[in-house]
Structure formats: C-alpha cells, structure tokens
Amino acid sequence: MRPYLREKTSFGFADVPEATCYEAGYLVTKNAGWRSIRPVIDAQRCVGCYQCYLYCPDGVIRIEDGKAVVDLDFCKGCGICQKTCRIGAIEMEAERK
C-alpha cells in the first residue's frame, strides 16, 4: 500500500492573510496581572516568517520592519508563539512583578 501524498503547492507572502482569524477588538481590557510567563522575541534571530502571527489565538502579535512584536498588554502567556517558532526566536520568560 502506497502512502497518500498531497500535491505540493507553493504560496507567497501575498497569500498570507492581513489579519488574524479573530476580529479586532476581541480583547478590550489589558492583562489583569495573572500571566505568569511572557514571550520574549530575539529580534536578531526572527526572520519574519509570520508563523507566530498566524497562530496567536488572541492576535497580539504584529510584524514591524520584518520582525515579530508582541503586545504584552493583551498577551495571555499561552506559549503557542514559542511552539510555532521553528527557528527558536521566541523564548518564554517568567513574568516580573
């Protein structure tokens, strides 16, 4: 039995959506201070691949000058961005009080 292989399709950055899958304004109040870890992006390693931007469940990541930037006012600290970053440019660090 041969494995099923999908056709290879290529896409460019023009095919990447301009916004995340959640509507803007979904988060209207700032983080109340319950977050225990937060993402820290190494701008030197970030290649602007849009993976963290696309997978962020709250839409708090944006791309500026080809690098990812996190809005920590609304970030929950879930760590999905770190898990989707293939090059390891995002690390989770303990929240400072």
N, C-alpha and C positions, 0 to 999 in steps of 0.2 A: 504494500500500500504506500503510495506516494503522499507526502505531506502537502497540504494545500498552501500554495504560495500566492500572496496578493501581488497585484501588479505594482510596479514601482511608479510612483507619481512624484513629480518634483513640484515644489512651490517656492515662491519668493516672499520677501517681506511685504510686497503689495497684497498678498493673500492673508496676512495676519490681521485680525480684527483691530479696529481702532480703539475699542473699549473692552473691558472685561465682560463676562457673562452676566454680571449683576448691574442693576440700574444705579446710576449715580445718585447719591443721597440716601442710599440704603443705611449707611451709618451716619447718624446725626449727632451723636454725643461722643465726646472724647473717651478714651480708655479711662476707666474709673480707678485704675491703680492695682487691679487684681492680676495683671500679667506678671508671670514670674521669670520668663525668658523673652529675649527680643532678638531679632535678626540684625546682624552687622554685616554689611556688604564691603568686601575688599574691592575698591574701585580699580586697582591695578590688574586684578585677575578677571573682572567682569568683562565679558565680550558683547553684552547687549543682545543675547540670544532670545529674549522675550519669554523664556520658559517660566520664570518666577512670576512675571507679569500676567501670563495667561492662566496660571494655576492658583493664584492667590484668591481664596474664597471671599475675601472682603474687598478686593480691588484697591488695596492701599499701596500697591507698587506701581511706579511710573518709570518711564525711561527718559532720562535727560542727558543730552550730549552723548548718547550711545551707551549709557551706564544706568543700571537699576538704582532707584532711590525709593526708600520705604517711608511712608508717612506714619511715624511712630505714635502719633496722636490717636490713630484708629486701629493700629495693628493689635491683634489678639495674642500673638506669640505662638501660633499653632505649629510653626516649623515646616509647613508644606513647601515654602520657598526654598528652604535649605535642601529638602529631599529632592526637589526637581532640578536643582542646580547641578549640572553634570560636571562642571569644572571645579566645583568646590569654592566658589567665590563668596558664599554666604555661610556664616557660622552663627550659631545661637549662643548668646551670652546671658549670664544671669542679670536680671534687672537690678539696677542700683536704686537704693532708697535714699 
